[in-house]
Amino acid sequence: MARRSNLAPLALLAVLFGCAHVAESTPVAAVEACGPGDAVLGVDASCPADCDRCEAGVCQITCGPGAACERETVECAPGMDCEVSCVGDAACQSATIVGPAGFGLELECHGSASCGGVTVDGGLDVELTCDGAKACGSATLRCGSGDCDWACATAGSCDGIAVQ
């Protein structure tokens, strides 16, 4: 017999009232009101909509699996460091990744051609990791005004990369 969680109605209450702490340690989940700046059921309330999630003040965006961001423009939220993960074959192929002005951009490309032909416009510091067959093949990396590093973890993963 399937067990249905009591958390769904609590999540709705949390959204309606702005915040909640949920404890499943008792048979009946308990909901307590929170103060400003607290999280809604573990979600960072200050995380911009451009981000999939935020951790330690860093905007995190995930593309994949599959060609989730292929030929798309992925823009990091302004005012904070950003991590973009392109996971899976062609996940960000021919996409444009725009880093936040004055903040760091970390781009991870995992999978065959996951960032093939991608254009990366860095903000301040840029870190690119390429892992997979032609993961960053023919990519254009426009470094920001700070440090610019790239790592090619697999043979051939950075073939044809142009660094500017």
Helices and strands as residue ranges (DSSP letters): H 7-17, E 21-23, E 30-32, E 53-55, E 58-63, E 73-75, E 81-87, E 96-98, E 105-110, E 119-121, E 126-131, E 140-142, E 148-152, E 162-163
